[in-house]
Amino acid sequence: MSGRLEGKVAVVTAAGQGIGRAIAERFAAEGAQVIATDLDAGKLSGFTAVKALPLDVRSGEAVAALAREVERDFGGADVLVNSAGFVHHGTVLDCTDDDWDFSFDLNVKSMHRTIRAFLPAMLKKQRGSIVNISSVASSVTGLPNRYVYGASKAAVIGLTKAVAIDFIRQGIRCNAICPGTIESPSLDERIAAQAARSGQSLDAVRQAFVDRQPMGRLGTAQEVASLALFLASDESHYVTGQPHLVDGGLAL
């Protein structure tokens, strides 16, 4: 590895599995001091060269406490990656008020909490890169049965642009990553749930996900992590406020 994040402190949410874990591990391999967090502390086992901590991103108090700890111990974060999220399956007719509130709280308001907590230390240093995990199912494109998920991920793009423009002259960059369909434990859970609902086999449901990909395959968490690494590093100094697609052509 080339040490592209040497000397940087990075906080990654939902780092226990999937995209978040791939990003945390890639950042650590590139020299960052990584604080990897997850609601389920058990999923954080096995990390090397990182500090692993439990965190409920739906708790403003917990997020603020972590930000204070990171500033005390490390002088604040240089990079913040918001990867916590939930995929609700269904149309508007399948979305209850509780479904809507939970999806927006976890997918959007959690980012509001973390950015509000970690941004002040970045402003003191006059530098910082914030990377928000959105989705190709957002304002980029619509996908079937992703009603509230797509709405919440569109909000992430709007949030990203707002933070980027508000602090563009103060050394802060804020970008979004919009993955397509990525191999992950979360996808495995959604495939199992869809198979149970539809009566189809797991293989048939998985193949349907593959078939909708123009490249003919699913993406990997490591491919998303490569884009996150670029956005976190100094190589992307002139890049801010943008949704960056890693979707295998799904939005073409």
C-alpha distance (Angstrom), angle and dihedral (degrees) to the residues before:
residue distance angle dihedral
M1 . . .
S2 3.82 . .
G3 3.80 103.2 .
R4 3.80 93.5 -116.1
L5 3.83 91.1 162.4
E6 3.80 98.2 37.7
G7 3.79 110.7 151.6
K8 3.81 95.1 12.9
V9 3.80 126.8 120.7
A10 3.80 114.0 -142.0
V11 3.80 130.0 -170.4
V12 3.81 116.1 -160.0
T13 3.80 123.7 -173.1
A14 3.82 124.1 -152.3
A15 3.79 88.5 20.4
G16 3.79 95.7 151.2
Q17 3.79 96.5 93.2
G18 3.77 146.1 -10.0
I19 3.80 120.4 12.1
G20 3.80 94.9 -5.3
R21 3.78 93.6 52.9
A22 3.80 93.0 46.2
I23 3.81 89.9 52.0
A24 3.82 93.7 47.7
E25 3.79 92.3 49.1
R26 3.81 93.0 45.9
F27 3.79 92.3 49.2
A28 3.80 91.6 50.1
A29 3.80 90.5 49.2
E30 3.81 88.5 53.3
G31 3.79 92.9 55.1
A32 3.80 104.1 -93.8
Q33 3.77 123.8 139.5
V34 3.80 97.4 -123.3
I35 3.78 127.0 -158.1
A36 3.80 102.5 -163.1
T37 3.80 115.7 -164.9
D38 3.78 136.0 -175.7
L39 3.77 137.7 164.4
D40 3.83 88.3 -124.0
A41 3.79 105.5 57.7
G42 3.80 90.1 -168.2
K43 3.79 90.4 68.8
L44 3.79 90.7 60.3
S45 3.80 94.8 69.0
G46 3.77 118.1 115.8
F47 3.80 98.5 36.8
T48 3.78 118.4 138.6
A49 3.81 127.2 -160.6
V50 3.80 91.8 12.2
K51 3.79 139.4 94.6
A52 3.80 109.2 -122.2
L53 3.80 119.0 -157.2
P54 3.81 135.8 169.1
L55 3.80 113.7 -114.8
D56 3.78 134.8 174.3
V57 3.81 103.8 -153.6
R58 3.81 89.0 -165.5
S59 3.82 89.0 68.1
G60 3.79 114.6 81.0
E61 3.79 90.4 -166.1
A62 3.82 93.2 53.3
V63 3.80 92.5 47.5
A64 3.81 92.7 48.1
A65 3.81 90.9 48.7
L66 3.79 91.3 52.5
A67 3.80 91.6 49.1
R68 3.81 90.1 52.8
E69 3.80 90.4 49.1
V70 3.80 92.8 49.8
E71 3.80 91.7 48.5
R72 3.81 91.4 48.2
D73 3.80 95.5 47.1
F74 3.81 102.2 31.7
G75 3.79 106.9 16.3
G76 3.80 91.2 -106.2
A77 3.77 134.4 -58.6
D78 3.79 123.6 -61.0
V79 3.80 91.8 -168.5
L80 3.80 130.4 33.1
V81 3.80 120.3 -171.1
N82 3.79 116.6 -169.3
S83 3.79 107.5 -161.9
A84 3.81 103.3 146.5
G85 3.78 112.2 120.2
F86 3.78 149.8 134.4
V87 3.81 131.2 -136.6
H88 3.80 113.3 -141.6
H89 3.81 114.1 -162.4
G90 3.79 119.2 -142.5
T91 3.80 149.1 49.6
V92 3.79 129.0 -80.9
L93 3.81 87.6 -81.4
D94 3.81 90.7 59.7
C95 3.81 95.7 47.7
T96 3.79 117.6 94.9
D97 3.78 123.1 -165.8
D98 3.80 87.9 -103.9
D99 3.82 90.8 52.5
W100 3.80 89.9 50.8
D101 3.79 94.3 47.3
F102 3.81 94.2 46.7
S103 3.80 93.4 47.6
F104 3.79 94.0 49.7
D105 3.79 92.7 43.1
L106 3.79 94.0 52.9
N107 3.80 100.3 32.0
V108 3.81 99.8 40.4
K109 3.79 115.5 7.3
S110 3.80 91.5 51.6
M111 3.82 87.1 62.7
H112 3.80 90.1 49.4
R113 3.81 88.2 53.9
T114 3.79 96.4 48.1
I115 3.81 96.0 42.6
R116 3.80 92.2 47.8
A117 3.82 89.6 50.1
F118 3.82 100.5 43.7
L119 3.80 101.0 33.8
P120 3.84 98.2 76.4
A121 3.82 92.4 62.8
M122 3.81 89.9 47.3
L123 3.79 89.5 52.5
K124 3.80 90.7 52.1
K125 3.81 88.3 56.4
Q126 3.83 92.7 39.7
R127 3.80 91.0 -131.5
G128 3.76 139.0 83.4
S129 3.78 143.7 132.8
I130 3.80 120.7 -143.0
V131 3.80 118.0 -166.9
N132 3.79 118.4 -169.5
I133 3.80 121.4 -167.1
S134 3.79 107.5 -134.0
S135 3.82 123.2 156.6
V136 3.77 141.7 -117.9
A137 3.83 82.6 -115.2
S138 3.80 94.8 76.0
S139 3.80 132.9 70.3
V140 3.82 85.1 -30.9
T141 3.80 96.1 68.5
G142 3.77 141.9 -28.2
L143 3.78 123.2 -110.8
P144 3.82 125.7 -168.1
N145 3.80 117.5 -92.7
R146 3.79 94.6 8.0
Y147 3.81 98.4 107.6
V148 3.79 104.5 138.9
Y149 3.80 93.1 22.8
G150 3.80 90.8 56.9
A151 3.80 91.5 45.1
S152 3.80 92.6 51.2
K153 3.80 93.5 45.7
A154 3.80 90.0 49.7
A155 3.80 86.5 55.1
V156 3.81 88.8 53.9
I157 3.80 89.4 59.1
G158 3.80 90.7 50.0
L159 3.81 91.0 48.1
T160 3.81 89.8 49.1
K161 3.80 93.4 53.1
A162 3.81 92.0 46.5
V163 3.81 93.6 53.0
A164 3.81 91.2 44.4
I165 3.80 95.0 54.1
D166 3.80 95.4 41.2
F167 3.81 93.6 56.6
I168 3.80 103.5 25.1
R169 3.83 93.0 117.1
Q170 3.80 93.7 47.3
G171 3.78 100.7 65.0
I172 3.79 96.6 -96.2
R173 3.80 122.9 129.3
C174 3.79 123.6 -171.2
N175 3.80 123.7 -172.3
A176 3.79 137.6 165.6
I177 3.80 129.9 -137.0
C178 3.79 116.7 -148.0
P179 3.81 109.4 -161.5
G180 3.77 124.1 -167.9
T181 3.80 120.5 -148.5
I182 3.80 107.6 -29.5
E183 3.79 129.3 -171.2
S184 3.80 105.3 -112.1
P185 3.80 143.1 130.7
S186 3.80 86.8 -98.9
L187 3.79 91.1 57.8
D188 3.80 90.2 48.1
E189 3.81 89.2 54.5
R190 3.81 92.1 49.3
I191 3.80 91.4 48.7
A192 3.80 90.9 51.1
A193 3.81 91.7 48.3
Q194 3.80 92.8 47.9
A195 3.80 91.5 48.0
A196 3.79 90.2 51.9
R197 3.81 92.0 49.2
S198 3.80 96.0 45.6
G199 3.79 100.9 35.5
Q200 3.80 90.3 -125.2
S201 3.78 123.9 133.0
L202 3.78 121.0 -98.3
D203 3.81 89.8 -115.1
A204 3.79 92.2 52.9
V205 3.80 93.3 50.3
R206 3.80 92.4 46.0
Q207 3.79 90.9 49.3
A208 3.81 90.1 53.0
F209 3.80 89.1 57.5
V210 3.80 89.9 49.8
D211 3.80 93.5 46.3
R212 3.81 93.3 58.0
Q213 3.82 90.8 57.3
P214 3.83 112.6 95.4
M215 3.82 89.3 -147.7
G216 3.79 90.4 54.2
R217 3.80 95.0 -122.8
L218 3.78 142.0 70.5
G219 3.77 121.9 -102.5
T220 3.78 125.1 -112.8
A221 3.78 130.1 -125.1
Q222 3.80 88.0 -123.8
E223 3.81 90.3 60.9
V224 3.80 89.8 54.8
A225 3.81 89.7 46.8
S226 3.81 90.6 55.8
L227 3.80 90.3 58.3
A228 3.82 91.4 45.1
L229 3.80 89.2 52.3
F230 3.80 91.2 54.5
L231 3.81 92.3 49.0
A232 3.81 92.1 46.9
S233 3.79 94.3 48.1
D234 3.80 130.6 78.8
E235 3.80 88.0 -108.6
S236 3.80 88.6 82.1
H237 3.82 97.4 50.3
Y238 3.81 91.7 129.9
V239 3.81 95.1 48.0
T240 3.79 122.2 91.7
G241 3.78 142.8 138.4
Q242 3.79 96.2 23.4
P243 3.82 137.4 125.1
H244 3.80 107.7 -130.1
L245 3.81 116.3 -157.7
V246 3.79 123.9 -141.8
D247 3.79 96.8 168.4
G248 3.80 109.7 123.6
G249 3.80 89.8 -113.5
L250 3.81 95.4 -55.9
A251 3.80 92.3 137.9
L252 3.81 95.6 48.0
